[in-house]
């Protein structure tokens, strides 16, 4: 079965530092997509970044980048220059040949001054 | 501005009640989804729909049903609410494979 693993239940980072949130996926499919979402305490899910399996370049969106290592089946999210507003739950999700998403269990990030 | 709305942010129901959770999207998306979110378990797919009157079971459909009579509206129904259905329920819609899913604000349901 397809699976997403996020091994870090919680992470702390100091403001202005960079942080990496880990995500590994399990698939034998050649075509798939990987997503990261942010969920603040208010509860809404905010799309951050997307990486397709055939994309040769790592995806970037502002301070967010996705470190895509296909051979290792990892899709880590890197947040540069952390801000207090980055404190939230972060979910990695995968998509295989349909538009259904499979989510990991999430990582709670706390940014401290 | 794209939008997915859900009928309630907070809902308290009694065991055995029939519960309706409504979701409406204004993006003309064909594909809509219902998830529940529980601590430590992430988001789990309950049901999804690819078109009006079409529905498919997700990973945890037991105890739930859905209705999609119009393209923009996707309803989740708890036929007889139980305490183990206390959870956060999230609705989403998407334009297709490779596109992000847009989520509603969520409904926190408590069944007592």
HADDOCK unambig.tbl for C-alpha pairs under 7 A between the chains (distance, minus, plus):
assign (segid A and resid 33 and name CA) (segid B and resid 98 and name CA) 6.39 0.50 0.50
assign (segid A and resid 43 and name CA) (segid B and resid 105 and name CA) 6.31 0.50 0.50
assign (segid A and resid 43 and name CA) (segid B and resid 106 and name CA) 6.68 0.50 0.50
assign (segid A and resid 44 and name CA) (segid B and resid 103 and name CA) 6.94 0.50 0.50
assign (segid A and resid 44 and name CA) (segid B and resid 104 and name CA) 6.69 0.50 0.50
assign (segid A and resid 44 and name CA) (segid B and resid 105 and name CA) 4.71 0.50 0.50
assign (segid A and resid 44 and name CA) (segid B and resid 106 and name CA) 6.68 0.50 0.50
assign (segid A and resid 45 and name CA) (segid B and resid 103 and name CA) 5.89 0.50 0.50
assign (segid A and resid 47 and name CA) (segid B and resid 100 and name CA) 6.83 0.50 0.50
assign (segid A and resid 98 and name CA) (segid B and resid 97 and name CA) 5.85 0.50 0.50
assign (segid A and resid 99 and name CA) (segid B and resid 96 and name CA) 5.61 0.50 0.50
assign (segid A and resid 99 and name CA) (segid B and resid 97 and name CA) 4.46 0.50 0.50
assign (segid A and resid 103 and name CA) (segid B and resid 42 and name CA) 6.22 0.50 0.50
assign (segid A and resid 103 and name CA) (segid B and resid 43 and name CA) 5.87 0.50 0.50
assign (segid A and resid 104 and name CA) (segid B and resid 42 and name CA) 5.77 0.50 0.50
assign (segid A and resid 105 and name CA) (segid B and resid 40 and name CA) 5.64 0.50 0.50
assign (segid A and resid 105 and name CA) (segid B and resid 41 and name CA) 5.07 0.50 0.50
assign (segid A and resid 105 and name CA) (segid B and resid 42 and name CA) 3.99 0.50 0.50
assign (segid A and resid 106 and name CA) (segid B and resid 42 and name CA) 6.07 0.50 0.50
